[in-house]
Every structure is written in structure tokens, then in C-alpha cells.
């Protein structure tokens, strides 16, 4: 059983990541910071079957290090995110990575295969980040740091929402269209960050905002989108090797409803407050 602390939004583990594993996308200069990467990694496990969640939990440091590893032939990833179009070459490279992972697992090299699979975290998380997908206009200096600081500060208020259960049933061949759709949604959110965190020629400090700010809405949607994307990508690769898909958590359905009228016993008017 995975300890509850593995799903907490801990930031301490990010400081010790340092293993070297090859074949992963180069992280753009401005990307999910380490503390948010760790949180995303752990929250994505909540959408997985327990067996896969445990396996990835036990390899957290190696997988995140692999996801951060830079390879010279794929440093154009930042440009793809900015342009809003994922190249066929990138899709092919990630598909090859998933095939490599499957091959390793079939050869009984489970850890190596899981690390290869887990390292697809990079593309899945990045297409969900409005900062990376903002386009050529970008952001004024200081805005990106304030945005990430705001999301980190409010992480305990952001629920993990299953956006579309069908995404967790995709196969590897379906991922490119799925990622492209997430990238498009991320681009739509970017102007809100720019408008809310840069006003009257000045950067708005993150500690002056709270959950009522539109920035919270954007950050919450982006974080949840990333968690779903990472889990869907991992599951697509896991399904290709016929991995165990049992014991997946059932999501709790939350539907909007009208607030019930209080039974005041006073003709519909609320009782006056009692003096302390």
C-alpha cells in the first residue's frame, strides 16, 4: 500500500533528484518548477491502478531525473509548445520511447522499462502548462515566477479532478491528438496570467492574490489538466504491455446543486445572530 504521504504536496524531495537516465524531452527554460513536478508526479498516481502506482512511487527519483534529462536533438520542444503545434517527429520519438519501455518490460527489465515509461511525464505535463504554451508574445519579466509561486502556495486548495474518464482508456496511438488538444486549451489560458499578473506596467506579487483571483482558476485547471495528462500517458504505455488495470480508484462524482434553503422557522427569514 502506498503511504498517504506519497500523495501529499511535499516539496522536499525535489532538491535531491539527480540520477542520469537517457531519452527524455529537454525541459524548456520556464517549466513546471521542481516542487510542482513532484506534486504532479504523486497526484497522477491517484488515477492509476494500485500496482502501477506503487511501482512508479518506488522509482520517483529516477523517473523525474529521466524526465528532466536533456538530449540535443530534441531541444526544439519549447518552440513546438510556443507555436502550438506538436511535430510528427516529436510524437514519433515519444512513441518510440513507449515501445522501448514495453520491450524492456517484456525482457523482464522492469525497473528500466518503468523509468522509460515514467519519463514521458515531460511531454504530458508540458502540454498542460499555459506558461509554456503562451505563444510568441510570452510574458513580461517576473510574471512567470509569480504565477508558479502562486500555484505552489495554493496547491493545498487545488483538487485533483478527473476531466474526462475516456482519456484514461487511450492507447499509445491516440496520445498525439490528446496532447494537441491539451496544448490548445493551455494556450487559451495564457492571456489570463498575463493580464492578471501584470497591471499598470508592474508585476502583481503572488501573495496579494487569493482563490478568488482568475489566476487561481487558471492554475487549478492547468494543474488538474497536467495530472490527467500524465496519468493518461502512463496508462497508455502500461496498457500496451497488458499491465494490471485492476484496483483503480473510483472517482467521486461531484455535481452542482442549489444550496438548500435553511429551515429557519421564522417565515423564511434567517434567525438573528446570537450575541456572544
N, C-alpha and C positions, 0 to 999 in steps of 0.2 A: 504494500500500500504506500502511495506517495504521501509523505508527511505534509500536513496542511501548510507548513511554512514555505513549501516549494511553490505555492501559488501566491504568496504574498508579494507585494511590490518592493522587494528588497533591492537596494542599490549597491550593497557592499560587494557582491560577487563580481561586479563588472570590473573592479580595479585589478583583479588577479588573472584576467584572461590573457593567455599568451602562447598557446600551443600553435604549431605551424602545420597546416594541412592544405593541400593544393586544390585547384579547380573550384574557385568560388568567385562571385562577382566582386569587383572592386567597389567599395563603398564610396559614393560621392563625398566631396569635402563636407557638405552640410547634409547630414543624415541623422536618423534616429540616434540620439546620444546613448552611451553605454547603459545608463540606468534604465532607459526606456526599452532598449533592446532586451535586457534581462527580463523585464516585466512582460514584454510581448511574448518572449520565448516561453515563459512559465504559464501565462494565461492561455496561449494557444493549446497547451497540453490539456486544458479543461474540455476541449472539444474533441479529443481523441479517444479511441478505445483505451482502456486502462493499460493493457500490455504495452502498446506503443508509447503511451505517456511515461510509463516507468522507464523504458529503455532510453528515451530521449532525456528524461530527467537525470539519469545517471551519467550522461555524456554532455552535460550542459557546457562545460568549459571548452571542450574540444570542438563541439559543433559551432559555438559562437565564434571561436577563433577561426575556424574554417570559413565561416560566412564573411568574415572581415578580411580574409586574405586577398591580396592584390595580385592580379595577373595582367601583364602589359597588353595582351591582345583584347582585353575586354574593358578597358578604361573609358570607352565611349558610352558606357551605360548612363552616365549623368546627362549626356546630350540627348539620349533617347527619351529619358524622363522629361527633360525640358521641352523637347519638340512634341511630346505627346504621342509618339509612335514607337512601339517596340519592334525592332528589326527582326526579320526572319532568322538572321544569323544568331541573335541572342536566344531566341526561342529554341533553335536547334541545339545551342550549347547547353541550355538547361535540360532539354530533353535527353541529351547525351549523358548529362550528369545523373539524371534519374535512372537511365539504363545501366550506367556504371554501378550505381548503388544496388540495383537489383542483381546484377551479375555477382557482385561481391557477397551479397547475402545468400545467393544460391550456392556459392562456393564455401559457405559456412564461415565467411569472414564478416560476422555480424556487426562488430563494432565499426569496422572500416566502412561497411555499407550504410550503417545508420548515420555516421558522420557525413558521408557524401550526401545522403538524403536530407539530413538536417540543414546542410549548408545552403539549400535552396531558399532558406529563410531570407537571404538578402533580397532577391528579386520580389518575393511575395510581400515583404514588409515595405520595400521602397515604393512600389506602385501605389501604395495606400497612403503615402505621406504627401500632403499638399505643399509642403516646403520644397520637396524635390521635384514636384510636378508643376511648379508655378509658371513655367514658360520663360521666355527670354527677358521679360520685364523684371523678374526676380523681386528682391525686397531691399529696402533701404538698410544700410548698416545698422546692426543691433537688433533688428526686428526678429530674426530667426532665433537668436539666443533667448530673447524674451518669450517667444512662443513656446519653445521647448521647456523653458523654466516653468512656464505657466502649466503646461500639461503635467510635468513631473510633480509640481506642487499639488495638483488636484487629482492625482491618479487614484487616490482612495475614494473619490466620488464618481469615478467613471465605471459604469457596469460593463461587463463583458456580454454583448448582445449577439445572438446568432442572427445574422442579417438574412440569410437565405439557406435553409437546410439543404437545398439541392446542390449547393456548392460543395458540400462535404461528400458528395457522391460522384464527383467528376473523375474522369480518367486522365492520364497524362496528356492525351491528345486534345483535351478540352481546355487546358490551362491557359493557352495563349489568348484566346478570346476572353476568358475570365479576367486575366491580368489587365488586358487592354481596357475593359470596362471599368475596372477599379481606377486605373490611371486617369480616365476621363472624368470620373467623379472627383478625384483628388484635385484635378486642375480647376474644377468649378469652385472648390472651397478656398483656393489660394487668395483670391481678391479680398475675402473677408479678413484674413490675417493682416494683409497689407493695410486695409482701411482702418481696422480697429487698433492696430498696434503702432500706427504712425499717423499722428494727427497734429495739425498746425506746425508741420515741419519738425516735430520732435517724436522720439520713440517713447511709447507708453510703457512704463515699467509693469512687469507682470504682477507684482504684489498689490497694485492698485485695482486689479480686476478680481471678480469672483465668478461663481457659477452662473450668474445672470448675464454675463457678457456673451456676445455671439462667438467669441474666441473659444469659450468652453464648449459650445455646440460643435464647432468645427473640430476641436481637439478630441472630443468624445467620439464623434463619428469616425475620425481618422484612426484613432487607436483601435476601436472596435472593428473597423474595416481591416486593419492590419492583422489583428488576431485571427479573424476569419480566413483571411488570405493565406496566412502561414499554415493554419490547420488544414485548409483545403488542399494546399500544395503537398504537404507531407502525406496526407491521406491518399492522394492520387498515386504517389510513388509506392506507398505501403500496399495499396490495393493491387498494384501491378505484380507484386510478389505473393499475392494471396495471403497477406498477413492477417492476423486475428483481428476481426472487426466487432467482437462481442464486448459487452460491458461498456458501452458508450453512455455517457450521462444523458438523460432526457432533459432537454431544456424546459424551463418553467415558462409557460405562456403567460405573457402579461398583455392584457387588452385594456384600452382606455375605457373608462366608465365615469358616469356622472357622480359627483360627490353626493352621498345621501343627505337629505335634509335632516338636521338634528331634531330629535324629539324633545322639544323644549317645554311642552306642557304650558306654554304661555302664548297660545294663539299664533304660533309660528314665529314669534319674536324670541330672540335669544334671551336667556336669563341674564340679568345684570351681573357683572363681576362682583365677586365677594371681596370685600376689603380684607387685606391681610391682617 
